[in-house]
Amino acid sequence: MTDSASTPNSFSRRLLVRLSRETSSGRFIPEMDGLRFVAIAMVVLFHLNGYLTAKAVSPQYAFTARSDWITQVALVGLGFRGVELFFVISGFILGLPFAAHCIAGAPRVSLSKYYLRRLTRLEPPYFVTIFILLLLAIAIQRKAVTALLPHLIASLCYMHNLIYARPSPALGVAWSLEIEVQFYILVPVLTLFFAVKRRWLRRCLLLAVMAGSLAAQTLYLPDHPRLALSILAYLQYFLAGFLLADIFLVDWKQSPLLSMHWDFAALAGWPVMFVVLRSATISHWIFPYLLLLLYCAAFRGTWTNRLFSHPWITAIGGMCYSIYLIHYEVISAVARFTKSVSEGAPYWIHLLVQFAAVGSAVVLICGLYFVVLEKPCMRRDWPRRLWTALSARIPHKPVRETYAASDLRASLR
């Protein structure tokens, strides 16, 4: 017999199962999805602020958003850096199986399966999203197909950054996805770092390449907008993920021990971000290493680990790809109705109220998008399942016998 008190818990568990992502490898690291939650929340907050200031009825709101230190640094500035948090996560997740092979003797990674998995996992949601947004741009915004078509083709080939040196009008957030794809292609080469057997030498090489990348970016990127929208501008973050994978395997043996000391590091480290981000120069040199420290704290802190491993936090973080693909369109559709609710309040209160209201809609709508489109693609064998399902629905006509077959049967009687 089920009482009324247990029903909500049962419903919550079923909903969590429905919203939780699947891993093709069977290895689930909840801390990574917790960090994905932080990264996508920062990105959503950044774009929500941009929408509210662009559509503000009161000129004071736009002025405050540009001049207020809390809004600019703590909310907007930090929000923009959410993309770099994703890059560290990608470095860890994709580097881990290669590191496990080179360092811990795990089976070799099949490159054909690796690249095929990247295609079957990421391409369907990306392509469907681009075509949906293209149709909406034509139907609602009355944009010309001929004007959008070159950008569409470049985006589908992940070449828009290199060709146009700016984000694509077909899907604005795709600029970072293009950098991710460049990293996916280079992973088998970059992970040769893990072939260095001596731990101290391997890590020193990673740190040296990170520092070299930061120095080269200071010298060359300001004059080359295409390079600024390539992996060359963000290599240090992916390598920070490699370092974390190395530590996770070698030092923690994939089972980090928890300590309150790391909770204190997290309590100090996250606020330090606000100070670091006040200076573009300082943040350029320090931010990758600060993220590495904070990611270690997410694994090792007693309470920090509990926070980043919370089921609802990891569930929302696990569907961050769907949120990333369409969150700006959801913001645009929802915030036009909700922004009047808190107008007149101080801007930072207005922004937080809208973040709660619009953020809830983002989770709801993108969660449905995740369940319908992205989650099925998380299953490694989804192409075979799809083909089987389609084949079962196609009526099969009986094959007509040929005269030769009929004569052969008659001769055998």
TIFI-58532 format. One record per residue (C-alpha): residue in one letter; z, y, x. Coordinates in steps of 0.2 Angstrom, whole numbers, padded with zeros to 4 digits, always signed. Example, Ala and Ser with C-alpha at 12.3 -4.5 7.8 and 13.67 -1.06 7.14 Angstrom:
a+0039-0022+0062;s+0036-0005+0068;
***
This chain:
m+0000+0000+0000;t-0005+0017+0007;d+0006+0032+0003;s+0001+0050+0002;a+0008+0055+0018;s-0002+0042+0028;t-0019+0046+0020;p-0022+0063+0029;n-0018+0054+0046;s-0030+0041+0041;f-0043+0053+0036;s-0040+0063+0052;r-0043+0047+0063;r-0059+0043+0054;l-0065+0060+0056;l-0061+0060+0075;v-0070+0044+0077;r-0085+0051+0068;l-0085+0067+0079;s-0081+0059+0095;r-0095+0056+0107;e-0101+0039+0114;t-0103+0036+0133;s-0117+0024+0138;s-0107+0019+0154;g-0091+0014+0143;r-0081+0026+0155;f-0072+0040+0145;i-0063+0053+0155;p-0055+0064+0142;e-0051+0078+0154;m-0069+0082+0156;d-0071+0084+0138;g-0056+0095+0137;l-0064+0106+0151;r-0080+0106+0141;f-0070+0113+0126;v-0064+0128+0137;a-0082+0131+0144;i-0091+0131+0127;a-0077+0142+0119;m-0080+0154+0133;v-0098+0155+0130;v-0096+0156+0111;l-0084+0170+0113;f-0096+0179+0125;h-0110+0178+0113;l-0100+0183+0098;n-0094+0199+0107;g-0112+0203+0110;y-0117+0201+0092;l-0102+0211+0085;t-0105+0226+0097;a-0124+0226+0093;k-0121+0225+0074;a-0105+0236+0074;v-0104+0248+0060;s-0091+0259+0069;p-0098+0267+0086;q-0080+0266+0092;y-0081+0247+0092;a-0096+0247+0104;f-0088+0260+0115;t-0072+0250+0116;a-0081+0234+0120;r-0089+0242+0134;s-0074+0252+0141;d-0059+0241+0137;w-0053+0231+0152;i-0046+0217+0142;t-0062+0215+0132;q-0073+0217+0147;v-0065+0206+0159;a-0053+0194+0150;l-0064+0190+0136;v-0082+0195+0140;g-0083+0193+0158;l-0074+0176+0158;g-0085+0170+0144;f-0101+0173+0154;r-0094+0162+0167;g-0092+0147+0155;v-0109+0141+0161;e-0103+0139+0178;l-0089+0128+0172;f-0102+0117+0164;f-0111+0115+0181;v-0095+0109+0190;i-0093+0096+0176;s-0111+0090+0178;g-0108+0089+0197;f-0093+0078+0193;i-0101+0067+0180;l-0117+0064+0188;g-0110+0062+0206;l-0097+0050+0201;p-0107+0034+0200;f-0116+0038+0216;a-0100+0042+0225;a-0093+0025+0218;h-0107+0016+0225;c-0106+0024+0243;i-0087+0026+0244;a-0080+0012+0233;g-0093-0001+0234;a-0099-0001+0216;p-0116-0007+0211;r-0131+0004+0216;v-0137+0017+0203;s-0154+0012+0197;l-0164+0028+0198;s-0177+0023+0185;k-0163+0020+0173;y-0154+0036+0178;y-0170+0047+0175;l-0174+0037+0159;r-0156+0040+0153;r-0157+0059+0156;l-0173+0059+0145;t-0167+0049+0131;r-0150+0057+0130;l-0155+0076+0132;e-0173+0078+0127;p-0173+0074+0108;p-0159+0087+0103;y-0167+0100+0114;f-0185+0097+0108;v-0180+0097+0090;t-0169+0113+0092;i-0184+0122+0100;f-0196+0117+0086;i-0184+0122+0072;l-0180+0139+0080;l-0199+0141+0082;l-0202+0138+0063;l-0187+0150+0059;a-0194+0163+0070;i-0211+0162+0062;a-0205+0161+0044;i-0190+0173+0044;q-0193+0185+0058;r-0212+0185+0056;k-0216+0182+0074;a-0233+0178+0079;v-0237+0160+0085;t-0248+0166+0098;a-0235+0177+0106;l-0222+0163+0106;l-0233+0148+0111;p-0234+0152+0130;h-0215+0153+0130;l-0213+0137+0120;i-0224+0127+0132;a-0214+0134+0147;s-0198+0130+0139;l-0203+0112+0135;c-0207+0110+0153;y-0191+0118+0159;m-0202+0131+0169;h-0198+0147+0159;n-0186+0154+0172;l-0198+0151+0186;i-0214+0157+0177;y-0206+0173+0168;a-0190+0176+0178;r-0180+0179+0162;p-0173+0168+0148;s-0185+0161+0135;p-0187+0169+0118;a-0190+0152+0111;l-0172+0147+0115;g-0162+0159+0125;v-0148+0148+0131;a-0161+0136+0139;w-0161+0146+0155;s-0145+0136+0160;l-0153+0120+0154;e-0167+0122+0166;i-0155+0124+0180;e-0146+0108+0174;v-0163+0099+0174;q-0166+0105+0192;f-0150+0097+0197;y-0154+0081+0188;i-0169+0079+0198;l-0161+0083+0215;v-0145+0072+0212;p-0151+0057+0221;v-0154+0068+0237;l-0139+0078+0235;t-0128+0063+0233;l-0132+0058+0251;f-0117+0068+0255;f-0107+0053+0249;a-0115+0041+0262;v-0105+0050+0275;k-0091+0037+0278;r-0078+0048+0286;r-0069+0057+0272;w-0064+0073+0282;l-0082+0075+0288;r-0090+0072+0271;r-0079+0085+0263;c-0081+0097+0277;l-0100+0096+0275;l-0098+0099+0256;l-0088+0114+0259;a-0099+0121+0273;v-0115+0119+0261;m-0105+0128+0247;a-0101+0142+0259;g-0119+0143+0266;s-0125+0144+0248;l-0114+0158+0244;a-0119+0168+0260;a-0138+0165+0257;q-0136+0171+0239;t-0128+0187+0245;l-0143+0190+0256;y-0158+0185+0246;l-0155+0183+0227;p-0154+0202+0223;d-0172+0203+0227;h-0178+0187+0219;p-0175+0186+0201;r-0183+0169+0200;l-0172+0162+0213;a-0157+0170+0203;l-0162+0159+0188;s-0163+0143+0198;i-0151+0130+0205;l-0151+0140+0222;a-0140+0153+0213;y-0127+0140+0207;l-0128+0125+0220;q-0110+0128+0225;y-0103+0124+0207;f-0112+0107+0207;l-0105+0103+0224;a-0088+0108+0218;g-0090+0094+0205;f-0095+0082+0219;l-0079+0086+0229;l-0069+0083+0213;a-0078+0066+0211;d-0073+0062+0229;i-0055+0067+0226;f-0055+0057+0210;l-0061+0041+0218;v-0053+0042+0235;d-0036+0051+0233;w-0032+0047+0215;k-0040+0030+0214;q-0047+0035+0197;s-0029+0036+0190;p-0021+0053+0194;l-0003+0054+0195;l+0005+0068+0184;s+0016+0081+0191;m+0024+0097+0185;h+0019+0106+0201;w+0001+0106+0195;d+0006+0113+0178;f+0013+0128+0188;a-0004+0129+0197;a-0013+0130+0181;l-0001+0143+0174;a-0005+0154+0189;g-0023+0149+0191;w-0030+0153+0174;p-0023+0171+0174;v-0029+0174+0192;m-0046+0172+0185;f-0044+0188+0176;v-0040+0197+0192;v-0054+0188+0202;l-0067+0193+0189;r-0063+0211+0190;s-0074+0211+0207;a-0091+0204+0207;t-0090+0202+0226;i-0073+0193+0226;s-0077+0182+0211;h-0093+0177+0220;w-0084+0170+0235;i-0068+0163+0227;f-0073+0157+0209;p-0081+0140+0214;y-0065+0135+0224;l-0053+0142+0210;l-0062+0131+0197;l-0060+0116+0209;l-0041+0120+0209;l-0040+0122+0190;y-0050+0106+0187;c-0038+0097+0198;a-0023+0104+0188;a-0032+0098+0172;f-0031+0080+0179;r-0014+0081+0188;g-0003+0093+0177;t+0009+0084+0166;w+0007+0096+0151;t-0010+0103+0157;n-0017+0085+0156;r-0009+0082+0139;l-0018+0098+0133;f-0035+0094+0140;s-0034+0076+0134;h-0029+0081+0116;p-0040+0071+0104;w-0046+0086+0094;i-0049+0096+0110;t-0059+0082+0118;a-0069+0079+0101;i-0075+0097+0100;g-0078+0097+0119;g-0088+0081+0118;m-0101+0089+0106;c-0103+0105+0117;y-0122+0101+0119;s-0125+0103+0101;i-0114+0119+0100;y-0123+0126+0115;l-0140+0123+0108;i-0137+0132+0091;h-0121+0142+0092;y-0130+0159+0093;e-0140+0156+0077;v-0124+0150+0068;i-0115+0166+0074;s-0130+0177+0068;a-0130+0168+0051;v-0111+0168+0048;a-0104+0184+0057;r-0115+0196+0046;f-0104+0190+0031;t-0087+0189+0040;k-0087+0205+0051;s-0082+0216+0037;v-0066+0206+0035;s-0057+0214+0050;e-0067+0230+0052;g-0055+0245+0055;a-0043+0235+0066;p-0042+0237+0085;y-0057+0229+0093;w-0048+0215+0102;i-0040+0210+0085;h-0057+0211+0076;l-0065+0200+0090;l-0051+0187+0089;v-0051+0187+0070;q-0070+0184+0070;f-0068+0171+0084;a-0057+0161+0072;a-0068+0163+0057;v-0085+0161+0065;g-0079+0149+0078;s-0073+0137+0063;a-0091+0139+0056;v-0098+0135+0073;v-0088+0119+0074;l-0092+0114+0057;i-0111+0117+0057;c-0113+0111+0075;g-0102+0096+0072;l-0114+0091+0058;y-0129+0094+0069;f-0120+0083+0083;v-0117+0068+0071;v-0135+0068+0064;l-0145+0072+0079;e-0136+0071+0096;k-0123+0057+0094;p-0137+0044+0090;c-0145+0048+0106;m-0129+0044+0115;r-0133+0026+0113;r-0143+0019+0127;d-0153+0008+0116;w-0157+0021+0103;p-0176+0020+0106;r-0176+0001+0102;r-0165+0004+0087;l-0177+0017+0080;w-0192+0007+0083;t-0184-0008+0074;a-0179+0003+0059;l-0196+0010+0058;s-0204-0006+0059;a-0194-0013+0045;r-0199+0001+0034;i-0218-0001+0037;p-0226-0014+0025;h-0235-0028+0035;k-0252-0033+0027;p-0256-0051+0028;v-0270-0054+0041;r-0286-0061+0033;e-0292-0077+0040;t-0308-0077+0049;y-0322-0089+0045;a-0320-0098+0062;a-0301-0101+0058;s-0305-0108+0041;d-0319-0120+0048;l-0306-0126+0061;r-0293-0130+0048;a-0306-0139+0038;s-0312-0150+0053;l-0294-0155+0056;r-0291-0161+0039;
***
